[in-house]
Amino acid sequence: MRIMQNSGIPIYQQIAGQFQEDILSGKLKQGEYLPSIRGLAKDLRISVITTMKAYEELEKNGLVTAVQGKGYYVNAQDSEMLREQHIRKMEEYLINAISAAKIANVSNSELIDILKMLIETEENA
Amino acid sequence: MYKESVIKIKDLSKKFKGFELNIPSLDIPKGFATALIGENGAGKSTFINILAGIRLDYKGTIDYFNGEKDEQLIRENTGYTGPGNYFMPHWTIPQIASASGLLFEKFDKDKFYDICNMLGIEISGIKKNKKGFNKLSDGMKMKVILANVFARETKMLLLDEPASPLDPLMRDKLCQMIREYIEKGDGENSVFFSTHNITDMENVTDYAIIMEKGKIVEQGFSEDLKEKYILVKGDNEDADIAKNILFSFQKSSYGFEGLCLAEDAGKLAGLNISKEVPGLSQISIAVMKKYTKLA
């Protein structure tokens, strides 16, 4: 796991994001336990409360369940929710692209053309 | 999950000429590292000395380990370090190890030497080291003191300015020692330390208590404090409006910056500003400045 101290993204969000990726990609499987909160804090050299907040974030998003005294385990991921999560992520990236386009003075139709072109190159690759 | 306290304080007060420590109520959370932040003379050492049982002339009640009454047990489960020379000045490191073994049941001599070694105190030199404790440098003294307290089996550490005499590398090591101690306890071990330089300890601080002139002026889990305040930066044409809304405010020829309470963020609508999540040191400095001015 990579944590960036000065990226502007809160550390708890970076941790939650990376676990979310591992869960959605199936790297972390249903029923598997996340590392212990205090152990992860020690390994990442950050405070306990930050890892705790990351795990709570994952719980809020329905990705894991907390068990008193045992930690957090990965929930079963239904495919509908998985799709939903990916779509949300896609939207987030597209919004980033739109704001970058604005800064660079790229018109909407140009932006759409670029997207179409990228889709074509991806498909042919 | 974090409702339990390791120490509960009610109506604590200690008066000096021209200074009063006054804490109506305070809970120190169990299983976390708590930082006591404040400028020199804010009352941090007085407070830790009271908690550690060094100073007994205070009013109020302090509850340890959820109602534990056995003072011997409290002492055995509590480790304290401070700036004073509480080893005899002529004691050598092996003598310190022997004395600590007599004083505390759960002092592990081998662990003490291991930690000394880890902190870069020459282990081969130690055992025949004839140098008395008072001949060591300040940084070296603190390393021996820390090794001594981490070599004991305890449930709570009270550390008064542990980082001050240490170089940046050693401060980093100290942070990791605190994290390992907390991890080992699995929710049962707590650390309470004071510092006037939070930057070095920011990544180990779970709960922060900010003290000014003997009073607690702000406290909370660091992640909650980072949501309570927003770091705002803007251009000088908006400075006058922002000044009245912001919690703390600083202006230069390039623009202004300051902390805004999250609940007031709506009032900044329409201004051309950028927002960031503040660090614990930025929050501490803003809070300390605010209350120094008021007093």
HADDOCK unambig.tbl for C-alpha pairs under 7 A between the chains (distance, minus, plus):
assign (segid A and resid 38 and name CA) (segid B and resid 183 and name CA) 4.88 0.50 0.50
assign (segid A and resid 39 and name CA) (segid B and resid 183 and name CA) 5.82 0.50 0.50
assign (segid A and resid 42 and name CA) (segid B and resid 176 and name CA) 6.89 0.50 0.50
assign (segid A and resid 42 and name CA) (segid B and resid 179 and name CA) 5.35 0.50 0.50
assign (segid A and resid 42 and name CA) (segid B and resid 180 and name CA) 6.25 0.50 0.50
assign (segid A and resid 45 and name CA) (segid B and resid 176 and name CA) 6.77 0.50 0.50
assign (segid A and resid 46 and name CA) (segid B and resid 203 and name CA) 4.91 0.50 0.50
assign (segid A and resid 46 and name CA) (segid B and resid 204 and name CA) 5.81 0.50 0.50
assign (segid A and resid 47 and name CA) (segid B and resid 203 and name CA) 5.34 0.50 0.50
assign (segid A and resid 47 and name CA) (segid B and resid 204 and name CA) 4.42 0.50 0.50
assign (segid A and resid 47 and name CA) (segid B and resid 205 and name CA) 5.81 0.50 0.50
assign (segid A and resid 47 and name CA) (segid B and resid 206 and name CA) 5.72 0.50 0.50
assign (segid A and resid 48 and name CA) (segid B and resid 32 and name CA) 6.97 0.50 0.50
assign (segid A and resid 48 and name CA) (segid B and resid 206 and name CA) 6.19 0.50 0.50
assign (segid A and resid 49 and name CA) (segid B and resid 206 and name CA) 5.19 0.50 0.50
assign (segid A and resid 49 and name CA) (segid B and resid 223 and name CA) 6.90 0.50 0.50
assign (segid A and resid 50 and name CA) (segid B and resid 223 and name CA) 6.56 0.50 0.50
